[in-house]
Amino acid sequence: QVQLVESGGGLVHTGGSLRLSCAASRNIVSINTMGWYRQAPGKQRELVASITSGGSTNYADSVKGRFTISRDNAKNTVYLQMNSLKPEDTAVYYCNRLTFFLPWGQGTQVTVSS
């Protein structure tokens, strides 16, 4: 069974940056469209960024121009570079495929203070 392990979260001030990582236990990153999701308290999980096997990326309007998704196929890892962070970016961040979800990882907490 594939495991997804997210890391890199933390507490930052408004305007700060973080780089999240998502390591997969098997080679799935290069052959699937992968996404970063987030879930804020009391809200539904939402997709914020995705990257196809061909390298095409897509972003939610709320993060466009601030977040960048990338991947390293050799390391089976997906990254999310987050710049110009805002308090509304505070959430637990997860990665997964866009369809046929794998078991969710524990996520990584991102907290942006104002």
Backbone bond lengths (Angstrom), bond angles and torsions (degrees), N, CA, C in turn:
res aa  C-N    CA-C-N  psi(-1)  N-CA   C-N-CA  omega(-1)  CA-C   N-CA-C  phi
1 Q - - - 1.458 - - 1.519 109.29 -
2 V 1.320 115.55 134.62 1.453 120.23 -178.37 1.520 109.66 -74.08
3 Q 1.316 115.22 136.13 1.459 120.92 174.31 1.524 109.73 -112.74
4 L 1.323 115.11 141.19 1.459 122.17 176.58 1.521 107.77 -115.63
5 V 1.326 115.95 128.03 1.458 120.63 -178.06 1.517 108.76 -124.74
6 E 1.330 115.41 112.84 1.458 121.17 179.23 1.522 110.35 -94.02
7 S 1.323 115.46 147.78 1.460 120.92 178.70 1.521 109.60 -155.93
8 G 1.330 115.60 168.97 1.453 120.62 174.71 1.509 115.41 105.31
9 G 1.322 117.56 -4.65 1.447 119.84 179.28 1.520 112.15 -70.87
10 G 1.320 114.75 175.56 1.451 119.47 179.28 1.511 111.51 169.25
11 L 1.328 114.34 -168.63 1.464 122.14 179.66 1.526 108.16 -107.40
12 V 1.326 115.93 123.66 1.458 121.07 178.17 1.514 109.35 -134.46
13 H 1.314 115.59 161.63 1.456 120.90 174.71 1.519 110.15 -85.29
14 T 1.309 115.91 162.07 1.455 120.81 175.14 1.525 109.70 -53.29
15 G 1.337 114.70 133.74 1.457 120.24 -178.21 1.510 114.45 92.68
16 G 1.308 116.70 -8.92 1.451 120.89 -178.50 1.519 112.96 -78.46
17 S 1.320 115.03 -179.92 1.465 121.51 -176.99 1.524 110.53 -131.84
18 L 1.306 114.83 151.93 1.458 122.92 172.54 1.516 108.72 -144.89
19 R 1.322 115.83 152.67 1.452 120.92 173.75 1.519 108.58 -122.51
20 L 1.325 115.47 115.99 1.449 120.99 179.04 1.524 110.19 -92.92
21 S 1.329 114.62 149.42 1.462 121.26 176.36 1.509 109.58 -126.35
22 C 1.303 116.22 147.43 1.455 122.46 175.36 1.522 107.56 -134.20
23 A 1.313 115.69 110.68 1.466 120.93 -178.44 1.523 109.42 -100.67
24 A 1.326 115.88 129.58 1.458 121.77 177.66 1.528 109.39 -101.09
25 S 1.326 114.98 144.40 1.464 119.27 -175.70 1.517 112.51 -79.64
26 R 1.319 116.44 -12.11 1.458 121.14 176.22 1.516 109.81 -136.30
27 N 1.324 115.30 169.02 1.453 121.16 -176.40 1.524 110.26 -75.90
28 I 1.319 116.15 86.74 1.454 119.94 176.65 1.512 111.69 -120.71
29 V 1.322 116.13 -19.53 1.462 120.12 -172.61 1.515 111.67 -63.60
30 S 1.335 116.82 -39.19 1.466 119.77 -173.64 1.518 113.13 -77.95
31 I 1.323 117.71 -16.61 1.466 119.47 -172.29 1.515 113.06 -114.97
32 N 1.316 117.24 1.00 1.455 120.94 -179.28 1.519 110.36 -126.40
33 T 1.321 115.37 154.29 1.457 119.65 166.28 1.521 106.58 -76.17
34 M 1.312 115.09 120.79 1.457 121.04 -177.41 1.525 109.85 -108.49
35 G 1.303 115.07 148.66 1.449 119.11 -179.42 1.511 112.81 -134.65
36 W 1.302 114.53 155.15 1.473 122.29 168.65 1.525 107.23 -104.72
37 Y 1.319 114.57 131.33 1.445 122.43 179.58 1.526 108.58 -120.10
38 R 1.322 115.88 161.38 1.459 118.83 173.38 1.523 109.37 -143.47
39 Q 1.315 113.44 152.56 1.461 119.91 178.28 1.517 108.61 -136.66
40 A 1.315 114.68 116.30 1.459 121.34 176.91 1.526 108.71 -90.89
41 P 1.318 117.68 157.80 1.472 120.37 -179.31 1.523 111.20 -55.81
42 G 1.328 115.74 129.36 1.449 120.91 177.35 1.509 115.26 77.49
43 K 1.336 116.74 4.90 1.464 120.56 -178.65 1.524 110.75 -121.15
44 Q 1.320 115.00 161.92 1.456 119.89 177.34 1.535 110.10 -77.50
45 R 1.305 114.44 155.62 1.459 120.06 175.38 1.523 108.72 -66.25
46 E 1.331 115.95 136.26 1.451 120.12 -179.59 1.521 110.38 -129.44
47 L 1.325 114.99 149.15 1.456 121.58 176.68 1.528 108.51 -82.92
48 V 1.324 116.93 129.26 1.467 119.07 179.88 1.520 112.94 -111.00
49 A 1.328 117.76 -25.66 1.460 119.66 -179.39 1.519 109.15 -159.04
50 S 1.326 116.07 150.09 1.453 120.27 177.41 1.521 110.06 -145.03
51 I 1.325 114.68 157.05 1.460 120.80 178.07 1.514 108.01 -140.93
52 T 1.319 116.09 128.96 1.461 120.50 -179.15 1.522 110.65 -82.39
53 S 1.328 115.75 171.09 1.457 119.68 176.73 1.522 111.08 -62.70
54 G 1.326 116.57 -25.20 1.462 120.24 178.65 1.518 113.71 -86.42
55 G 1.326 115.95 -5.03 1.458 119.61 176.63 1.519 115.38 98.70
56 S 1.321 117.25 0.71 1.461 119.32 177.40 1.518 109.31 -72.77
57 T 1.322 115.36 140.51 1.462 120.18 -177.43 1.521 111.02 -119.00
58 N 1.318 114.20 156.72 1.451 120.41 177.41 1.522 107.89 -146.59
59 Y 1.338 115.65 146.59 1.452 120.56 -175.16 1.518 111.28 -135.26
60 A 1.320 115.34 147.57 1.451 120.23 170.04 1.520 108.26 -66.06
61 D 1.306 115.59 149.09 1.470 119.58 -178.79 1.525 111.84 -57.34
62 S 1.314 115.68 -33.35 1.460 119.90 -175.39 1.527 113.23 -68.08
63 V 1.335 117.98 -18.27 1.461 120.26 -177.64 1.529 112.48 -120.20
64 K 1.307 117.04 -4.30 1.462 120.85 -177.03 1.526 110.60 -58.26
65 G 1.318 115.05 132.81 1.457 120.13 -179.06 1.520 114.18 87.04
66 R 1.327 116.98 -10.54 1.469 120.92 -179.92 1.524 112.30 -116.32
67 F 1.316 117.07 -33.35 1.466 121.83 -177.86 1.524 109.49 -108.12
68 T 1.332 115.35 147.82 1.459 121.70 176.54 1.515 109.27 -135.03
69 I 1.332 115.88 124.12 1.462 120.95 176.94 1.524 108.96 -97.90
70 S 1.314 115.78 142.05 1.458 120.65 177.78 1.522 108.05 -151.35
71 R 1.314 116.07 173.74 1.459 118.25 178.97 1.518 109.82 -149.06
72 D 1.319 114.44 157.01 1.459 122.68 173.93 1.520 106.77 -122.93
73 N 1.318 116.34 102.33 1.460 120.05 -175.44 1.531 112.26 -61.85
74 A 1.309 116.79 -36.25 1.465 120.43 -178.20 1.525 111.43 -64.98
75 K 1.335 116.20 -29.01 1.462 120.88 -179.50 1.518 112.55 -101.09
76 N 1.337 116.88 2.60 1.473 120.78 -177.56 1.524 110.67 50.25
77 T 1.317 116.00 45.20 1.453 121.50 -173.43 1.525 110.40 -131.57
78 V 1.316 114.47 139.27 1.457 122.65 174.16 1.526 107.87 -113.55
79 Y 1.308 115.66 141.48 1.465 121.27 -177.95 1.523 110.69 -119.63
80 L 1.322 115.00 156.03 1.458 121.30 171.38 1.519 107.40 -136.02
81 Q 1.321 115.39 108.40 1.454 120.98 174.74 1.515 108.05 -87.41
82 M 1.322 115.73 122.37 1.461 120.84 -176.07 1.518 108.37 -118.48
83 N 1.317 115.64 117.53 1.468 122.10 178.61 1.522 110.07 -116.82
84 S 1.309 115.08 164.73 1.472 120.77 178.14 1.519 111.33 49.07
85 L 1.301 115.98 49.07 1.456 120.65 -175.70 1.513 112.12 -66.02
86 K 1.327 114.39 146.39 1.455 122.76 -178.62 1.524 109.00 -121.71
87 P 1.316 117.91 157.76 1.473 119.57 177.23 1.529 112.69 -55.42
88 E 1.316 117.55 -32.96 1.472 119.96 -179.77 1.520 112.90 -71.51
89 D 1.323 118.32 -6.98 1.460 121.21 173.47 1.533 112.01 -82.54
90 T 1.319 116.67 -6.19 1.462 120.85 179.48 1.525 110.23 -61.36
91 A 1.324 116.11 123.78 1.458 121.84 -176.70 1.524 108.80 -178.77
92 V 1.324 115.39 171.91 1.460 121.09 166.81 1.523 106.73 -91.80
93 Y 1.308 115.95 129.93 1.459 121.73 -176.66 1.527 110.01 -105.50
94 Y 1.328 114.73 136.66 1.468 122.78 -178.63 1.528 109.07 -130.93
95 C 1.311 115.49 157.81 1.463 119.28 169.41 1.531 108.38 -120.65
96 N 1.322 115.12 156.20 1.453 121.00 177.49 1.520 107.93 -174.09
97 R 1.319 115.24 173.36 1.456 119.11 172.44 1.527 108.55 -70.43
98 L 1.321 115.56 167.15 1.461 119.22 177.62 1.517 111.52 -83.44
99 T 1.310 117.03 -25.85 1.457 121.35 177.42 1.529 108.13 -132.75
100 F 1.310 115.88 161.55 1.458 121.30 -179.60 1.529 110.23 46.52
101 F 1.331 113.72 66.23 1.446 120.61 -174.71 1.518 111.29 -54.54
102 L 1.313 114.23 140.64 1.455 122.43 168.24 1.531 107.89 -82.79
103 P 1.341 118.00 167.11 1.468 118.65 174.71 1.532 110.20 -55.85
104 W 1.310 116.25 132.98 1.453 119.92 -177.46 1.525 111.11 -70.05
105 G 1.326 114.83 143.75 1.450 119.83 174.01 1.525 110.24 -78.41
106 Q 1.324 114.69 -172.52 1.462 118.77 -178.29 1.522 112.52 -80.41
107 G 1.320 115.84 -13.08 1.452 119.54 -178.81 1.516 112.10 78.31
108 T 1.317 114.81 171.85 1.464 120.59 176.47 1.524 108.23 -135.43
109 Q 1.317 115.79 130.23 1.460 121.48 -174.66 1.526 110.96 -79.81
110 V 1.316 114.85 129.99 1.463 121.65 173.28 1.529 107.25 -117.91
111 T 1.305 115.90 124.03 1.450 121.31 178.71 1.525 109.01 -125.45
112 V 1.321 115.39 123.65 1.466 120.94 -179.16 1.520 107.90 -113.78
113 S 1.299 115.99 117.29 1.469 120.06 -179.05 1.524 110.04 -92.41
114 S 1.323 114.27 147.06 1.473 119.38 -178.52 1.516 110.77 -88.06
